[in-house]
Amino acid sequence: MELSFDAHGLTVLEAKKQLERLIASADQHVTSIRVIHGFQHGHAIRAMVRDPKELRSKRLVRPKSTMNQGETIFIIQPNSSRTGV
């Protein structure tokens, strides 16, 4: 299952905090999160999203670029604290 996160209109700090919360709270069936950061005006958020050292999450496996330069997909591992629920 995939979730979507739209970062349009957010600052880098706001996007980072909200994205970290979304990753942490995503249910065990979520395997990816599509981050829509924009192409023309989303450079700072795109750089933050694509740098694996920027986000604090044990669930984050890797960011994956797509053909759409305005989005990045995060591959995440299951939330172990919620398995078996």
C-alpha positions in Angstrom: 0.0 0.0 0.0 1.2 3.5 -0.8 0.5 6.8 1.0 0.9 10.2 -0.5 2.3 13.4 1.0 2.0 16.8 -0.7 4.7 19.2 0.4 3.5 22.2 -1.7 3.3 25.4 0.4 5.4 24.0 3.3 8.8 25.1 4.4 11.6 22.5 4.5 11.3 22.3 8.3 7.5 21.8 8.2 7.8 19.2 5.4 10.5 17.3 7.3 8.6 17.2 10.6 5.3 16.2 8.9 7.0 13.5 6.8 8.9 12.0 9.8 5.5 11.8 11.6 3.8 10.2 8.6 6.5 7.6 8.3 6.5 6.8 12.0 2.7 6.5 12.1 2.1 4.6 8.9 0.5 1.3 9.4 2.4 -2.0 8.8 0.8 -2.5 5.3 2.4 0.7 4.0 5.4 0.0 1.9 5.9 3.3 0.2 5.1 7.0 0.5 4.9 9.2 -2.6 6.2 12.7 -1.7 5.0 15.4 -4.0 7.5 18.3 -3.7 7.2 20.1 -7.0 9.7 20.6 -9.7 10.0 24.3 -10.4 9.8 25.7 -6.9 10.4 22.6 -4.8 14.2 22.5 -5.0 14.9 22.8 -1.3 12.3 20.2 -0.3 13.4 17.9 -3.1 17.0 18.1 -1.9 15.9 17.3 1.7 13.7 14.4 0.6 16.4 12.9 -1.6 19.2 13.1 1.0 19.0 9.9 3.2 20.7 11.7 6.1 18.0 14.4 6.4 15.1 12.4 7.7 15.2 10.5 11.0 13.4 7.2 10.6 14.4 3.6 11.2 11.7 2.6 8.7 13.1 4.5 5.8 14.8 2.0 3.4 15.6 4.4 0.6 14.3 7.3 -1.5 13.5 6.4 -5.1 13.4 9.0 -7.9 10.7 8.7 -10.6 10.4 9.9 -14.1 8.4 12.8 -12.6 11.0 15.2 -11.3 8.4 16.7 -8.9 8.0 13.6 -6.8 10.1 11.1 -4.9 8.9 7.8 -3.6 10.1 6.5 -0.2 10.4 2.8 0.2 9.7 2.0 3.9 9.9 -1.2 6.0 6.9 -2.4 8.1 6.4 -0.8 11.4 7.6 -3.6 13.8 5.8 -2.1 16.8 2.5 -2.7 15.0 3.0 -6.1 13.5 0.5 -8.7 14.6 -2.2 -6.0 15.3 
